[in-house]
Amino acid sequence: MLVSKFTADATARDGLHALASPRAKLGWAALEVVVMTLGLVAIGRWVSPDDPLFTRAPIPWTWFAPILVALRYGVLAGLGSMLMVLVAWRLLQGTDPSAAFPVLYFLGGLLLTMVCGEFSGLWRSRIRRLSQANAYLEDRIERVTNRLFMVQRSHDVLEQDLLLQPSTLRQALGDMRARSLAGQLAAPAAAKAFLDFLGVHCQIESAQVLTLTPGAGHGTTLASVGQPVPVQLTDPLVQYALDQRRLAHVQAGFPVHEAATSHLVAAPLVLGTHREQALLVVSRMPFLALHDEALELMAVLCSSFSDAALVSDEVPGLLAHLPNCPVEFAEEASRLDRIACEFKLPSQVVVLTFGDTEHAASQRRLAERRARSPDVVWPYALEDGRERLVTLMPLVGRTAVDGYLHSLATYVAERQGLAPHQADLATLGIQYRVMTLGQAPLAPALVGVLGGTSA
């Protein structure tokens, strides 16, 4: 902003902008009017003693003084200069009664001076407005440039963070849960992965995960980060977290006035498919990281991580047979399969295979948009260029599936501009299979309906 102001001032000092400069003081202007007018009169007196004002000359050179003054300072300054020329004529003529007053000389000079003064005033106003507009635009450009620089720097930081942390929070947690459910992470490895995950997203400096041994006064450390601090199960914060079965913090619900503790956060965990009881204890965190949002995030992450151990025993087997199956799909399928077996409430799995390689991707996206809100979808591509969409339809029978397939065929045909009689899945190159949950073991049945592939 200061740069713009200096630039505007520098511009105002150059060229015609000097006419609009507010630095022209009244005293300096008056002095310049007097000096310029008297200077030209003196030059005329020296060059032409008989006609110092050039009233009879072809060119009235004395007019240059009021004209230049009017162009520089406006009408009033020009009139003042013309009045001085009139006084000079009277003084130079003396008391000679034969001297006739040059009416046309002074009338022409007065009119020309007034025209030049008006011209000067008009353009000085325009130049002043342009100067202010340019100053504003330069200031605006500078501010926009600064904002653009900050956006560029922010983009660079985000790009660097993305390179260092390529997955989102949800994707990273889902991947860790999937690996744990598939048996790729034992309890110590799962605990270490979870601590590393918390270190990235919650900025913990010292923490550890311990297994809880009934009757023992201390736990066995499975994994730790930073400098570990000894943990006793009799610690007030640990006892409070175990009694409440939720995350406890020294400033969030824990009665810190009752007893002192050496730790900041304690939260119960459930590890692995064997459902081992564990405890997360955080002893050191940056001061600025100790806020409500960080604690809420830590509580949600602990709950989500523990959910992996509370799902059905069929989920790890399903993920082992179908490694690319989303964890959410596997969990929902396991729950609905148990409901179908125990309560005879069927659910359906619809497998759509889009064989038209030219329109397979667009047809699959259309089918995804037609899914109902309770449905869980699992899209993926086959190696031969075809697309596949697996849709889990909770608590519905075959009649609902038939209606879904009919509406899907009509919708896809309409979006592709086909005639109504072509609204048929076979005509569109879409094959489908339907599996009812609860009629066979989940993992083999789902692998079979997918065509024996491991997706």
LINGI-V577539 format. One record per pair of residues at least 12 apart in sequence whose ideal C-beta (glycine too) atoms are under 8 Angstrom apart, sorted by sequence separation. I is the first residue (numbers start at 1). GAP is how many residues later the second one is. If there is no record, write none. Layout:
i:gap
I:GAP
I:GAP
This chain:
i:gap
41:12
66:12
69:12
195:12
209:12
210:12
219:12
267:12
268:12
315:12
318:12
352:12
377:12
378:12
416:12
66:13
89:13
180:13
195:13
208:13
209:13
218:13
237:13
250:13
266:13
267:13
354:13
377:13
378:13
410:13
176:14
179:14
195:14
208:14
209:14
218:14
219:14
240:14
250:14
266:14
377:14
378:14
409:14
413:14
435:14
66:15
194:15
208:15
209:15
217:15
218:15
240:15
249:15
265:15
266:15
315:15
318:15
352:15
364:15
376:15
377:15
409:15
413:15
434:15
65:16
66:16
208:16
217:16
249:16
265:16
266:16
282:16
315:16
318:16
333:16
375:16
376:16
409:16
412:16
433:16
44:17
176:17
207:17
208:17
216:17
217:17
237:17
248:17
265:17
375:17
408:17
44:18
176:18
191:18
206:18
207:18
236:18
247:18
248:18
263:18
264:18
375:18
376:18
412:18
66:19
206:19
207:19
247:19
248:19
263:19
264:19
308:19
312:19
315:19
374:19
375:19
409:19
65:20
86:20
205:20
206:20
208:20
247:20
263:20
264:20
265:20
311:20
314:20
371:20
374:20
405:20
40:21
41:21
85:21
176:21
204:21
205:21
206:21
208:21
210:21
212:21
246:21
262:21
264:21
368:21
372:21
374:21
409:21
40:22
204:22
206:22
236:22
246:22
280:22
312:22
367:22
62:23
206:23
208:23
236:23
238:23
245:23
311:23
312:23
314:23
364:23
40:24
41:24
82:24
85:24
173:24
187:24
236:24
237:24
242:24
363:24
364:24
367:24
40:25
172:25
236:25
238:25
241:25
312:25
360:25
364:25
39:26
199:26
235:26
237:26
240:26
241:26
242:26
264:26
312:26
360:26
361:26
82:27
235:27
241:27
357:27
360:27
405:27
37:28
82:28
195:28
235:28
238:28
357:28
36:29
37:29
194:29
195:29
196:29
237:29
353:29
357:29
192:30
195:30
212:30
265:30
79:31
82:31
191:31
192:31
235:31
267:31
355:31
36:32
37:32
53:32
81:32
169:32
191:32
230:32
231:32
267:32
354:32
372:32
36:33
229:33
265:33
269:33
276:33
353:33
354:33
401:33
55:34
79:34
188:34
229:34
268:34
275:34
353:34
354:34
370:34
53:35
78:35
79:35
165:35
187:35
188:35
267:35
271:35
273:35
274:35
275:35
353:35
354:35
33:36
52:36
53:36
78:36
269:36
270:36
272:36
273:36
352:36
398:36
32:37
242:37
269:37
272:37
351:37
352:37
370:37
75:38
78:38
79:38
241:38
268:38
271:38
351:38
352:38
370:38
398:38
53:39
75:39
78:39
251:39
270:39
351:39
352:39
32:40
33:40
52:40
77:40
252:40
270:40
273:40
350:40
351:40
32:41
76:41
238:41
349:41
350:41
367:41
370:41
75:42
349:42
366:42
41:43
66:43
70:43
74:43
75:43
238:43
252:43
273:43
333:43
349:43
350:43
29:44
33:44
37:44
41:44
70:44
332:44
348:44
349:44
36:45
60:45
63:45
67:45
71:45
75:45
347:45
348:45
366:45
367:45
38:46
63:46
67:46
70:46
71:46
74:46
75:46
249:46
347:46
366:46
33:47
37:47
41:47
45:47
55:47
62:47
66:47
70:47
73:47
74:47
329:47
347:47
29:48
33:48
37:48
60:48
71:48
72:48
231:48
247:48
328:48
347:48
348:48
24:49
60:49
63:49
67:49
71:49
222:49
329:49
346:49
347:49
348:49
363:49
366:49
30:50
34:50
38:50
55:50
63:50
70:50
74:50
231:50
345:50
346:50
348:50
33:51
37:51
247:51
346:51
350:51
19:52
53:52
229:52
247:52
326:52
348:52
19:53
246:53
325:53
348:53
229:54
350:54
228:55
229:55
247:55
350:55
222:56
324:56
336:56
339:56
352:56
226:57
227:57
359:57
207:58
226:58
336:58
219:59
333:59
336:59
209:60
211:60
219:60
332:60
390:60
329:61
209:62
332:62
388:62
329:63
211:65
212:65
363:65
211:66
212:66
363:66
211:67
212:67
363:67
388:67
210:68
211:68
209:69
210:69
360:69
209:70
359:70
209:71
210:71
382:71
208:72
209:72
356:72
207:73
208:73
356:73
207:74
355:74
356:74
194:75
207:75
208:75
354:75
355:75
380:75
206:76
207:76
354:76
355:76
206:77
207:77
353:77
191:78
204:78
206:78
352:78
353:78
205:79
352:79
353:79
191:80
204:80
205:80
352:80
353:80
190:81
204:81
205:81
351:81
190:82
198:82
203:82
350:82
351:82
202:83
203:83
350:83
351:83
187:84
198:84
350:84
351:84
187:85
204:85
349:85
186:86
194:86
203:86
348:86
349:86
185:87
187:87
191:87
202:87
348:87
349:87
348:88
349:88
187:89
347:89
348:89
183:90
346:90
347:90
187:91
203:91
346:91
347:91
180:92
181:92
202:92
346:92
180:93
344:94
202:95
201:96
202:96
340:96
340:97
341:97
349:97
340:98
351:98
202:99
339:99
340:99
351:99
198:100
201:100
337:100
349:100
19:101
336:101
337:101
198:103
19:104
20:104
197:104
333:104
19:105
20:105
337:105
16:107
20:107
194:107
19:108
20:108
334:108
333:109
17:110
16:111
20:111
194:111
333:113
17:114
12:119
11:120
322:121
321:122
8:123
11:123
320:123
321:123
8:124
318:124
322:124
318:125
321:125
322:125
8:126
317:126
321:126
8:127
177:127
181:127
314:127
7:128
173:128
177:128
180:128
314:128
318:128
322:128
176:129
180:129
314:129
5:130
8:130
177:130
181:130
324:130
325:130
4:131
7:131
173:131
177:131
323:131
324:131
173:132
322:132
323:132
183:133
321:133
322:133
4:134
5:134
181:134
182:134
3:135
4:135
181:135
182:137
183:137
1:138
4:138
181:138
182:138
3:139
1:141
178:141
182:141
1:142
181:146
178:148
178:149
181:149
177:150
174:152
174:153
174:154
